[in-house]
C-alpha cells in the first residue's frame, strides 16, 4: 500500500513539474493548428502562366468570370526582308480579340485577323485543376476547341463553292504543370481539321504535338517558349514546325508579350499547320500581344 | 500518513500548475486592410485570423494566411497581390508575436487599452512594433479590436512606378476578434 502511494506521489510530482516547466509557445501552437487545417483544404494552383496565351497558342490559364480580356496582337514581316521593308515593320498583320470568362472553368473568345481575313471563335474548358492539400492533382488539363472562317474571295468563283469550305477546326488538349513559383511547362496535343485542303494530296487532318513553357526571370517578367511538332504523314507539304520565343511583361492590368516567331498567323490553323518560315534562313517575325482586362460584371459581394 | 500528505501537496501543486496558464484562442478573427491611393481604393479582408493569449504570462500570438484575403477590385488584383506583392507562395503567413506591456487583470470584467509589443512579420520581413489595442474582458472571453498602419516600405514590398497613384504605401489595418478560454 505504502509502495503504491509513494509511486503515486512520485508520479504526481513529476506531472506537476512537467506542467510547470513547460513553456507554452503560442506561435508554435497556432502554426501547428494552421498546418492541420491546411491539410483538410484543397489549394488550387494559380497563375501557372501570366495570361491565357503562351505566345501564339493557348496556355492553361482561363480568365475569371465576369472579366473581358481585350487582346491586340501584331505580327510584323520577316526580319530578313531587309532595310527596304524596315526589317518587316512595314508589313504588319494583326488580330483583334475579345475573350470572356463565363465560369471559373469556362471561357469563350472571338477574334478577327487581317491575315487571310479570318474570323475565329473558341471555347476553352478546364477539366482538371492542379491542387495540393486534401486533394492532390499533379496537373491541370484544359480542352480548347476553335473554329476559323476565312473570308477571302474565292480563288475560283466559277466553280460551285460551299461556305463550309471556308471553315477549319482545331481541337487541343492542354496538359500543364506549375513545377515551381517560376517554372511551368505544358503539353498540347492538337488536331486541326480542314474541310477543304489547299492541295489534293494534303491530309484533311493535321496532327501536331505542342510543347511550351515559361521561366520567370523577375516577379513581373518571364521568358516563354512554344514549339509545335507536326506528326509526319499528317502535315501539309512544304510547311515547317512553329517555334517561338518571347517575353511576358506584366504591368498592373496589362500584359505585354513580345516575341520572335516563324509563323505569320495568329489562329491555330495558321501557325500550327501553315507555318513556312525557317529559323535557319532567318524567316523570323517580330510580334507582340497586348492584353488588357476589364471587369464587365462585378462578382457578387459575399 | 506522511506519504498521504505528500500526495495531497503534490496534487495541489499539480492543480496550481495546470490552472496557471490560461490560454485564450480564436480561429476566426477578422482582418481588414485598406489602401487609399489617389486613383484607387483597395479593400480586402479575411476571417481566418488565428489568435492566442496566454493570460499567465501576458504573451500573445496572431497568425493570418495571406491567401485567405478576399475582396479587391478585380480577380487579377488578388492574383497580383499574392504573386507580386506579398509573394504568398514564399511567405504564406503574416504573424505578430509578443507580450502585452500593461498588466491585465484577466479575472475582472472591463475594457482596457493596452499596448502589444512584438514582432510583426509580413512578407518575410520582421519589424518590432508596439500596437495599441482595445480589449474587453467579458469573463470567458477577450474581445480585441485594433487599428494600425503597415508601411509597405517597411516590409520590402516595392510599389512599381506605374501603379504609384493606385497603391498607397500606408496600409490601414483593422482587426476584430474574440478569444475564448481553451
Interface residues (C-beta under 8 A of the other chain):
Chain A: X2 X5 X6 X8 X9 X12 X13 X15 X16 X17 X19 X20 X24 X26 X27 X29 X30 X31 X33 X34 X43 X46 X47 X64 X67 X181 X219 X220 X250 X251 X252 X253 X293 X295 X299 X302
Chain B: X3 X4 X6 X7 X10 X11 X13 X14 X16 X17 X18 X20 X21 X23 X25 X27 X50 X51 X52 X53 X54 X59 X60 X61 X62 X63 X65 X67 X70 X73 X74 X75 X76 X79 X80 X82 X83 X84 X87 X89 X90 X93 X95 X97 X160 X162 X163 X166
